[in-house]
Amino acid sequence: MRSLGHAALRRLALETLGWGLVLVGIAALVLPGPGLLAIFAGLALLSRQYEWAKRHLEPVKERAWQAATDSVATWPRIIASCTGAALLVAIGVVWCVRPDAPGWWPWRESWWLIGGWSTGLTQIGSGLIAFATIVYSYRRFR
Protein backbone atom coordinates (compact mmCIF):
# COMPACT_ATOMS: atom_id res chain seq x y z
CA MET A 1 0.00 0.00 0.00
CA ARG A 2 2.81 2.34 0.86
CA SER A 3 4.57 1.87 -2.52
CA LEU A 4 1.28 2.48 -4.33
CA GLY A 5 0.96 5.86 -2.60
CA HIS A 6 4.58 6.65 -3.38
CA ALA A 7 4.07 5.79 -7.07
CA ALA A 8 0.92 7.92 -7.27
CA LEU A 9 2.70 10.82 -5.59
CA ARG A 10 5.67 10.48 -7.95
CA ARG A 11 3.37 10.39 -10.98
CA LEU A 12 1.52 13.48 -9.76
CA ALA A 13 4.79 15.34 -9.16
CA LEU A 14 6.17 14.45 -12.62
CA GLU A 15 2.93 15.36 -14.33
CA THR A 16 2.70 18.68 -12.48
CA LEU A 17 6.30 19.49 -13.31
CA GLY A 18 5.77 18.49 -16.95
CA TRP A 19 2.71 20.70 -17.38
CA GLY A 20 4.44 23.52 -15.52
CA LEU A 21 7.42 23.36 -17.87
CA VAL A 22 5.14 23.35 -20.91
CA LEU A 23 3.28 26.43 -19.64
CA VAL A 24 6.49 28.26 -18.71
CA GLY A 25 7.90 27.33 -22.12
CA ILE A 26 4.87 28.72 -23.92
CA ALA A 27 5.18 31.95 -21.92
CA ALA A 28 8.91 32.11 -22.63
CA LEU A 29 8.24 32.01 -26.36
CA VAL A 30 7.13 35.64 -26.08
CA LEU A 31 9.03 36.55 -22.90
CA PRO A 32 12.77 36.31 -22.38
CA GLY A 33 13.83 32.76 -21.69
CA PRO A 34 14.48 29.33 -23.19
CA GLY A 35 10.91 28.59 -24.28
CA LEU A 36 11.54 25.72 -26.68
CA LEU A 37 13.85 24.02 -24.21
CA ALA A 38 11.22 24.22 -21.45
CA ILE A 39 8.50 22.88 -23.77
CA PHE A 40 10.78 20.04 -24.81
CA ALA A 41 11.58 19.18 -21.17
CA GLY A 42 7.88 19.29 -20.25
CA LEU A 43 6.93 17.04 -23.15
CA ALA A 44 9.72 14.65 -22.18
CA LEU A 45 8.25 14.31 -18.69
CA LEU A 46 4.68 14.03 -19.97
CA SER A 47 5.70 11.41 -22.56
CA ARG A 48 6.30 8.99 -19.69
CA GLN A 49 2.55 9.03 -18.98
CA TYR A 50 0.86 10.00 -22.24
CA GLU A 51 1.16 8.58 -25.74
CA TRP A 52 0.16 11.91 -27.35
CA ALA A 53 3.11 13.62 -25.66
CA LYS A 54 5.46 10.93 -26.95
CA ARG A 55 4.14 11.46 -30.50
CA HIS A 56 4.72 15.23 -30.23
CA LEU A 57 8.13 14.77 -28.63
CA GLU A 58 9.69 12.66 -31.40
CA PRO A 59 9.49 15.25 -34.23
CA VAL A 60 10.77 17.96 -31.86
CA LYS A 61 13.62 15.69 -30.81
CA GLU A 62 14.56 14.92 -34.41
CA ARG A 63 14.48 18.60 -35.34
CA ALA A 64 16.57 19.49 -32.29
CA TRP A 65 19.27 16.95 -33.23
CA GLN A 66 19.29 18.28 -36.78
CA ALA A 67 19.56 21.87 -35.58
CA ALA A 68 22.38 20.91 -33.20
CA THR A 69 24.24 19.22 -36.05
CA ASP A 70 23.69 22.15 -38.41
CA SER A 71 24.74 24.73 -35.82
CA VAL A 72 28.30 23.39 -35.68
CA ALA A 73 28.64 22.36 -39.32
CA THR A 74 30.88 25.31 -40.23
CA TRP A 75 33.04 27.83 -38.38
CA PRO A 76 30.91 30.82 -39.41
CA ARG A 77 27.88 29.12 -37.84
CA ILE A 78 29.79 28.38 -34.65
CA ILE A 79 30.98 31.99 -34.46
CA ALA A 80 27.46 33.30 -35.13
CA SER A 81 26.00 31.01 -32.46
CA CYS A 82 28.60 32.07 -29.89
CA THR A 83 28.03 35.72 -30.76
CA GLY A 84 24.28 35.29 -30.26
CA ALA A 85 24.82 33.58 -26.89
CA ALA A 86 27.24 36.32 -25.79
CA LEU A 87 24.71 38.95 -26.87
CA LEU A 88 22.02 37.27 -24.72
CA VAL A 89 24.33 37.36 -21.69
CA ALA A 90 25.29 41.00 -22.38
CA ILE A 91 21.65 42.06 -22.68
CA GLY A 92 20.89 40.24 -19.44
CA VAL A 93 23.70 42.09 -17.65
CA VAL A 94 22.41 45.42 -18.95
CA TRP A 95 18.91 44.48 -17.81
CA CYS A 96 20.22 43.67 -14.31
CA VAL A 97 22.26 46.87 -14.06
CA ARG A 98 19.24 48.76 -15.39
CA PRO A 99 20.74 52.04 -16.56
CA ASP A 100 18.58 55.15 -16.80
CA ALA A 101 16.33 55.46 -19.83
CA PRO A 102 18.10 57.14 -22.75
CA GLY A 103 16.94 60.48 -24.10
CA TRP A 104 15.44 58.88 -27.23
CA TRP A 105 13.09 56.66 -25.17
CA PRO A 106 9.58 57.93 -26.11
CA TRP A 107 7.61 56.50 -23.15
CA ARG A 108 7.69 56.94 -19.40
CA GLU A 109 10.99 56.04 -17.75
CA SER A 110 9.23 53.38 -15.64
CA TRP A 111 8.62 51.42 -18.87
CA TRP A 112 12.35 51.19 -19.62
CA LEU A 113 13.66 47.62 -19.14
CA ILE A 114 10.58 46.33 -17.34
CA GLY A 115 11.26 43.30 -15.19
CA GLY A 116 14.60 44.17 -13.64
CA TRP A 117 16.66 41.36 -12.12
CA SER A 118 14.25 38.54 -12.93
CA THR A 119 14.29 39.36 -16.63
CA GLY A 120 18.03 39.98 -16.67
CA LEU A 121 18.84 36.71 -14.92
CA THR A 122 16.55 34.83 -17.32
CA GLN A 123 18.44 36.35 -20.25
CA ILE A 124 21.79 35.45 -18.71
CA GLY A 125 20.55 31.92 -18.05
CA SER A 126 19.38 31.61 -21.64
CA GLY A 127 22.79 32.71 -22.89
CA LEU A 128 24.58 30.21 -20.64
CA ILE A 129 22.26 27.42 -21.80
CA ALA A 130 23.04 28.45 -25.38
CA PHE A 131 26.80 28.26 -24.70
CA ALA A 132 26.41 24.84 -23.08
CA THR A 133 24.38 23.62 -26.06
CA ILE A 134 27.01 24.90 -28.51
CA VAL A 135 29.78 23.14 -26.59
CA TYR A 136 27.76 19.92 -26.38
CA SER A 137 26.93 20.04 -30.10
CA TYR A 138 30.54 20.74 -31.01
CA ARG A 139 31.85 17.82 -28.95
CA ARG A 140 29.19 15.42 -30.18
CA PHE A 141 28.91 16.32 -33.87
CA ARG A 142 32.37 17.59 -34.87
C-alpha positions as CSV (number, residue, x, y, z in Angstrom):
1,M,0.0,0.0,0.0
2,R,2.8,2.3,0.9
3,S,4.6,1.9,-2.5
4,L,1.3,2.5,-4.3
5,G,1.0,5.9,-2.6
6,H,4.6,6.6,-3.4
7,A,4.1,5.8,-7.1
8,A,0.9,7.9,-7.3
9,L,2.7,10.8,-5.6
10,R,5.7,10.5,-8.0
11,R,3.4,10.4,-11.0
12,L,1.5,13.5,-9.8
13,A,4.8,15.3,-9.2
14,L,6.2,14.4,-12.6
15,E,2.9,15.4,-14.3
16,T,2.7,18.7,-12.5
17,L,6.3,19.5,-13.3
18,G,5.8,18.5,-17.0
19,W,2.7,20.7,-17.4
20,G,4.4,23.5,-15.5
21,L,7.4,23.4,-17.9
22,V,5.1,23.3,-20.9
23,L,3.3,26.4,-19.6
24,V,6.5,28.3,-18.7
25,G,7.9,27.3,-22.1
26,I,4.9,28.7,-23.9
27,A,5.2,32.0,-21.9
28,A,8.9,32.1,-22.6
29,L,8.2,32.0,-26.4
30,V,7.1,35.6,-26.1
31,L,9.0,36.6,-22.9
32,P,12.8,36.3,-22.4
33,G,13.8,32.8,-21.7
34,P,14.5,29.3,-23.2
35,G,10.9,28.6,-24.3
36,L,11.5,25.7,-26.7
37,L,13.8,24.0,-24.2
38,A,11.2,24.2,-21.5
39,I,8.5,22.9,-23.8
40,F,10.8,20.0,-24.8
41,A,11.6,19.2,-21.2
42,G,7.9,19.3,-20.2
43,L,6.9,17.0,-23.1
44,A,9.7,14.6,-22.2
45,L,8.2,14.3,-18.7
46,L,4.7,14.0,-20.0
47,S,5.7,11.4,-22.6
48,R,6.3,9.0,-19.7
49,Q,2.6,9.0,-19.0
50,Y,0.9,10.0,-22.2
51,E,1.2,8.6,-25.7
52,W,0.2,11.9,-27.3
53,A,3.1,13.6,-25.7
54,K,5.5,10.9,-27.0
55,R,4.1,11.5,-30.5
56,H,4.7,15.2,-30.2
57,L,8.1,14.8,-28.6
58,E,9.7,12.7,-31.4
59,P,9.5,15.3,-34.2
60,V,10.8,18.0,-31.9
61,K,13.6,15.7,-30.8
62,E,14.6,14.9,-34.4
63,R,14.5,18.6,-35.3
64,A,16.6,19.5,-32.3
65,W,19.3,16.9,-33.2
66,Q,19.3,18.3,-36.8
67,A,19.6,21.9,-35.6
68,A,22.4,20.9,-33.2
69,T,24.2,19.2,-36.1
70,D,23.7,22.2,-38.4
71,S,24.7,24.7,-35.8
72,V,28.3,23.4,-35.7
73,A,28.6,22.4,-39.3
74,T,30.9,25.3,-40.2
75,W,33.0,27.8,-38.4
76,P,30.9,30.8,-39.4
77,R,27.9,29.1,-37.8
78,I,29.8,28.4,-34.7
79,I,31.0,32.0,-34.5
80,A,27.5,33.3,-35.1
81,S,26.0,31.0,-32.5
82,C,28.6,32.1,-29.9
83,T,28.0,35.7,-30.8
84,G,24.3,35.3,-30.3
85,A,24.8,33.6,-26.9
86,A,27.2,36.3,-25.8
87,L,24.7,38.9,-26.9
88,L,22.0,37.3,-24.7
89,V,24.3,37.4,-21.7
90,A,25.3,41.0,-22.4
91,I,21.6,42.1,-22.7
92,G,20.9,40.2,-19.4
93,V,23.7,42.1,-17.6
94,V,22.4,45.4,-19.0
95,W,18.9,44.5,-17.8
96,C,20.2,43.7,-14.3
97,V,22.3,46.9,-14.1
98,R,19.2,48.8,-15.4
99,P,20.7,52.0,-16.6
100,D,18.6,55.1,-16.8
101,A,16.3,55.5,-19.8
102,P,18.1,57.1,-22.7
103,G,16.9,60.5,-24.1
104,W,15.4,58.9,-27.2
105,W,13.1,56.7,-25.2
106,P,9.6,57.9,-26.1
107,W,7.6,56.5,-23.2
108,R,7.7,56.9,-19.4
109,E,11.0,56.0,-17.7
110,S,9.2,53.4,-15.6
111,W,8.6,51.4,-18.9
112,W,12.3,51.2,-19.6
113,L,13.7,47.6,-19.1
114,I,10.6,46.3,-17.3
115,G,11.3,43.3,-15.2
116,G,14.6,44.2,-13.6
117,W,16.7,41.4,-12.1
118,S,14.3,38.5,-12.9
119,T,14.3,39.4,-16.6
120,G,18.0,40.0,-16.7
121,L,18.8,36.7,-14.9
122,T,16.6,34.8,-17.3
123,Q,18.4,36.4,-20.3
124,I,21.8,35.5,-18.7
125,G,20.6,31.9,-18.0
126,S,19.4,31.6,-21.6
127,G,22.8,32.7,-22.9
128,L,24.6,30.2,-20.6
129,I,22.3,27.4,-21.8
130,A,23.0,28.4,-25.4
131,F,26.8,28.3,-24.7
132,A,26.4,24.8,-23.1
133,T,24.4,23.6,-26.1
134,I,27.0,24.9,-28.5
135,V,29.8,23.1,-26.6
136,Y,27.8,19.9,-26.4
137,S,26.9,20.0,-30.1
138,Y,30.5,20.7,-31.0
139,R,31.9,17.8,-29.0
140,R,29.2,15.4,-30.2
141,F,28.9,16.3,-33.9
142,R,32.4,17.6,-34.9
